[in-house]
């Protein structure tokens, strides 16, 4: 079996690759892995360092928008797990063009190549942000897509393309939509690594608005296990929400991070709210639980402590990335 992982040098994609090659997914124990990644600012080969000499791993530096490259790496592929995306909301507000090009056009190029090569499974990894904002309750997979940022709009577009390739051509596509991820190897522009690394450097943390925006937190290991369940047993054409089960306001998250590094509230710097900032996200993940047996296994307390410890011990990983951006 050959698995093509796009964006496999990024945060979530590399965790999936390391887990697969490390034996965490027995059904794919004999799989070869091809990683396709452009190595933009958020991707780094150090994320794959434990397996760079493993004969089962082949790395290709290339763009998912390039039909020639995509056609070449798709040869012999049985399963595609598509992580590659521009993903930071603030960057999409500053400039949306790369998000539309990569997330929409790039996904279409991959879908077309997968169709032509006859792959047996295409897992399209998306986000809960495509649903918009919800004041109470939780979104089921059938909720209309109401994205509010250029990033989430571009992901919604890619979701609809993936769905269309299943409905029109019969391509065996599944879509996953996750809540906010955290864990090691996350690029230090996202809130958890940004705040932790700022605090480790004695710098204040920028808290948007009143700090009462609510997010559900999902450890990257639980997310990748959910994706693997979908890759192995998901029904063609279906969408599966993947949640973590820990809802916190941004202020509550910030206070936990301050406590984890021994800082106090004087290290909080209130900043103007993000444009179009969604108030609350929450996905109903009962479908993947009931159909595929998914349940989060990493408690937020343990996951957050492990994450803070990892950044504390891996300054050599994050400091060059932070300095570069």
Residue pairs with C-beta under 8 A, 6 or more apart in sequence:
1 28
1 30
1 31
1 32
1 78
1 79
2 31
2 32
2 33
2 34
2 76
2 77
2 78
2 79
3 20
3 28
3 31
3 32
3 33
3 34
3 77
3 78
3 79
3 80
3 81
4 34
4 36
4 73
4 74
4 77
4 79
4 80
4 81
5 13
5 16
5 17
5 33
5 34
5 35
5 36
5 81
5 83
6 13
6 35
6 36
6 37
6 64
6 80
6 81
6 82
6 83
6 84
6 110
7 13
7 36
7 37
7 43
7 82
7 83
7 84
7 85
8 14
8 16
8 17
8 33
8 35
8 36
8 37
8 48
8 59
8 83
9 35
9 37
9 39
9 43
9 44
9 45
9 47
9 48
9 59
10 37
10 42
10 43
10 47
10 83
10 84
10 187
11 42
11 47
11 181
11 183
11 185
11 186
11 187
11 220
12 83
12 125
12 181
12 220
12 223
12 224
13 35
13 37
13 81
13 83
13 84
14 47
14 48
14 185
15 183
15 184
15 185
15 220
15 221
15 224
16 81
16 83
16 224
16 227
16 228
17 33
17 35
17 48
17 51
17 57
18 47
18 48
18 50
18 51
19 25
19 221
19 224
19 225
19 228
20 28
20 31
20 33
20 228
21 33
21 50
21 51
21 54
21 56
21 57
22 50
22 51
23 29
24 225
24 228
25 228
25 232
27 228
27 232
28 228
28 231
28 232
31 56
31 79
32 56
32 57
32 58
33 56
33 57
33 58
34 58
34 59
34 60
34 73
34 77
35 48
35 57
35 58
35 59
35 60
36 60
36 62
36 64
36 69
36 70
36 73
36 84
37 43
37 59
37 60
37 61
37 62
37 84
38 61
38 62
38 63
38 64
38 84
39 45
39 61
41 187
41 321
41 324
41 325
42 87
42 88
42 187
42 189
44 321
45 52
45 59
46 317
47 185
48 57
48 59
51 57
52 59
60 69
60 72
60 73
62 69
62 70
62 73
63 69
63 106
64 70
64 84
64 102
64 106
64 107
64 109
64 110
65 101
65 102
65 105
65 106
65 109
66 109
67 109
67 112
67 113
70 109
70 110
70 113
71 113
71 116
71 117
74 80
74 110
74 113
74 114
74 116
74 117
74 119
75 117
77 114
77 117
77 119
78 119
78 120
78 121
79 119
79 120
79 121
79 122
79 123
79 231
80 110
80 114
80 119
80 121
80 122
80 123
81 123
81 125
81 227
81 231
82 107
82 110
82 122
82 123
82 124
82 125
83 125
84 102
84 106
85 102
85 103
85 106
85 125
85 155
85 158
86 92
86 98
86 99
86 102
86 103
86 151
86 154
87 127
87 151
88 151
88 189
88 190
89 129
89 149
89 151
89 152
89 274
90 189
90 274
91 98
91 99
91 151
91 189
92 99
92 149
92 150
92 151
92 154
93 149
93 150
93 274
93 275
93 276
96 150
96 154
99 150
99 151
99 154
100 150
100 154
100 157
102 154
103 151
103 154
103 155
103 157
103 158
104 154
104 157
104 158
104 161
107 124
107 158
107 161
107 162
108 158
108 161
110 122
111 122
111 161
111 162
111 165
111 171
111 173
112 165
114 122
114 165
114 171
115 165
115 169
115 171
119 171
119 172
120 172
121 172
121 174
121 231
121 234
122 162
122 165
122 171
122 172
122 173
122 174
123 173
123 174
123 175
123 176
123 227
123 230
123 231
123 234
124 158
124 159
124 162
124 173
124 174
124 175
124 176
125 176
125 178
125 227
126 155
126 158
126 159
126 175
126 176
126 177
126 178
127 152
127 155
127 177
127 178
128 139
128 177
128 178
128 179
128 180
128 216
128 241
128 243
128 281
128 282
128 283
129 147
129 148
129 149
129 151
129 152
129 155
129 278
129 281
130 145
130 147
130 152
130 155
130 156
130 159
130 177
131 139
131 143
131 144
131 145
131 146
131 147
131 177
131 281
131 283
132 145
132 146
132 147
132 148
132 152
132 278
133 148
133 278
133 279
133 280
133 281
134 280
134 281
134 282
135 279
135 280
137 282
138 243
138 282
138 283
138 284
139 241
139 282
139 283
139 284
140 241
140 284
140 287
141 177
141 238
141 239
141 240
141 241
141 284
141 287
145 156
145 159
145 160
147 153
147 155
147 156
148 276
148 278
149 276
149 278
159 175
159 177
159 239
162 173
162 175
163 173
163 175
163 237
165 171
165 173
166 172
166 173
166 236
166 237
167 237
172 236
172 237
173 236
173 237
174 230
174 231
174 234
174 235
174 236
174 237
174 238
174 239
174 240
175 238
175 239
175 240
176 226
176 227
176 230
176 239
176 240
176 241
176 242
177 239
177 240
177 241
177 242
177 283
178 218
178 223
178 226
178 241
178 242
178 243
178 283
179 215
179 216
179 217
179 218
179 242
179 243
179 244
179 281
179 282
179 283
180 215
180 216
180 217
180 218
180 244
180 281
181 218
181 219
181 220
181 223
182 190
182 192
182 217
182 218
182 219
182 220
182 303
182 304
182 307
183 219
183 220
183 221
183 303
183 306
183 307
183 310
184 220
184 306
184 307
184 310
184 311
184 314
185 220
185 317
186 192
186 193
186 220
187 193
187 321
188 194
188 197
188 318
188 321
188 322
189 325
191 250
191 253
192 253
192 257
192 304
192 307
193 307
193 311
193 318
194 205
195 205
195 254
195 257
196 257
196 260
196 261
196 307
196 308
196 311
196 312
197 311
197 318
197 319
197 322
198 204
198 205
199 205
199 257
199 258
199 261
199 263
199 267
200 261
200 311
200 312
200 315
204 267
204 268
204 269
205 254
205 257
205 258
205 267
205 268
205 269
206 269
206 270
206 271
207 250
207 251
207 254
207 268
207 269
207 270
207 271
208 250
208 271
208 272
208 273
208 274
208 277
209 270
209 272
209 273
209 274
209 277
210 251
210 273
211 249
211 250
211 251
211 254
211 270
212 249
212 250
212 251
212 279
213 249
213 250
213 277
213 278
213 279
213 280
214 247
214 248
214 249
214 250
214 279
214 280
214 281
214 282
215 247
215 248
215 250
215 253
215 280
215 281
216 243
216 244
216 245
216 246
216 247
216 281
216 282
216 283
217 244
217 246
217 247
217 248
217 253
217 300
217 303
218 242
218 243
218 244
218 296
219 244
219 296
219 298
219 300
219 303
221 297
221 298
221 303
222 242
222 244
222 296
222 297
222 298
223 242
223 244
225 294
225 297
226 240
226 242
226 288
226 292
226 294
227 242
229 288
229 292
229 293
229 294
230 240
230 288
230 292
233 291
233 292
234 240
234 291
234 292
235 291
240 285
240 287
240 288
240 291
240 292
241 283
241 284
241 285
241 287
241 288
242 283
242 285
242 288
242 294
243 282
243 283
243 284
243 285
243 296
244 296
244 300
245 296
246 300
247 282
248 256
254 268
255 265
256 304
257 304
257 308
258 264
258 265
258 267
258 268
260 304
260 305
260 308
261 308
261 312
285 294
288 294
289 295
311 318
